[in-house]
Amino acid sequence: AKGGAARLAGVEAPPMPDTETTFPQLRERIAKTIAFLQTIKRDQVDGQEDREIVLTFPGRSMTFTGESFLTTFSQPNFLFHVTTAYAILRSLGVPLGKMDFLAGAQQAPAA
């Protein structure tokens, strides 16, 4: 979420090394990420559909338009990580169901 939003807005994402080893540290990282995302303003991403975004990896680079970056890389990458975390937690016995995965969907009150 952090990297995708930063690239779409054309700003630097704050560095966050992957050093967390406890749930409180992970919660703190999530809070920092949300705080950063709240600094991204709509006008920073509106109209960026055709802007070139280049990702550089060791031995490879990938070039996108803003739109293709969002729809073919950033959103799928985010969903991959959410799905993987969900599956790991379920495999470890955490009582999660489909409705927990669906953005915290809540059951409608009985009529």
GIVEN-V854863 format. One record per residue. N is the residue number from 1. PSI is psi in whole degrees, 0 to 359 (none if undefined). D_LAST is the distance of its C-alpha to the last C-alpha in Angstrom with 1 decimal. Layout:
n: [N	N]
psi: [PSI	PSI]
d_last: [D_LAST	D_LAST]
This chain:
n: [1	2	3	4	5	6	7	8	9	10	11	12	13	14	15	16	17	18	19	20	21	22	23	24	25	26	27	28	29	30	31	32	33	34	35	36	37	38	39	40	41	42	43	44	45	46	47	48	49	50	51	52	53	54	55	56	57	58	59	60	61	62	63	64	65	66	67	68	69	70	71	72	73	74	75	76	77	78	79	80	81	82	83	84	85	86	87	88	89	90	91	92	93	94	95	96	97	98	99	100	101	102	103	104	105	106	107	108	109	110	111]
psi: [315	308	319	313	318	314	318	326	349	34	165	134	145	141	138	90	147	78	3	137	357	160	319	322	321	320	321	319	318	316	318	320	315	317	318	314	327	345	344	123	150	318	348	336	336	134	9	14	326	358	139	132	125	125	133	126	164	118	7	149	156	134	133	162	166	317	313	328	314	311	335	352	301	306	313	323	315	312	322	313	321	314	317	315	317	314	319	313	317	319	337	6	5	129	78	142	183	320	333	324	324	65	35	28	136	148	137	144	144	140	none]
d_last: [37.5	40.5	43.1	41.3	40.5	44.1	45.7	43.6	44.5	48.1	48.2	49.2	46.4	47.1	48.6	46.5	48.4	46.5	47.6	44.4	44.3	41.6	37.9	38.8	41.2	38.7	36.2	39.1	39.9	36.3	36.5	39.9	38.7	35.8	38.3	40.6	38.0	37.2	40.9	40.7	40.4	39.1	42.6	44.0	42.1	41.7	44.5	45.4	44.4	48.1	49.5	51.1	49.6	51.8	50.8	53.8	53.7	56.8	58.6	56.1	54.5	51.7	51.6	48.5	47.5	44.9	42.4	43.4	43.4	39.8	38.5	40.9	41.7	39.7	36.1	36.9	38.8	35.9	33.4	36.1	36.3	32.6	32.3	35.3	34.2	30.8	32.7	35.3	32.8	30.9	34.4	35.1	32.1	29.8	26.3	25.1	22.8	22.2	19.4	22.0	24.4	22.4	23.1	20.9	17.8	14.8	11.7	8.6	6.3	3.8	0.0]
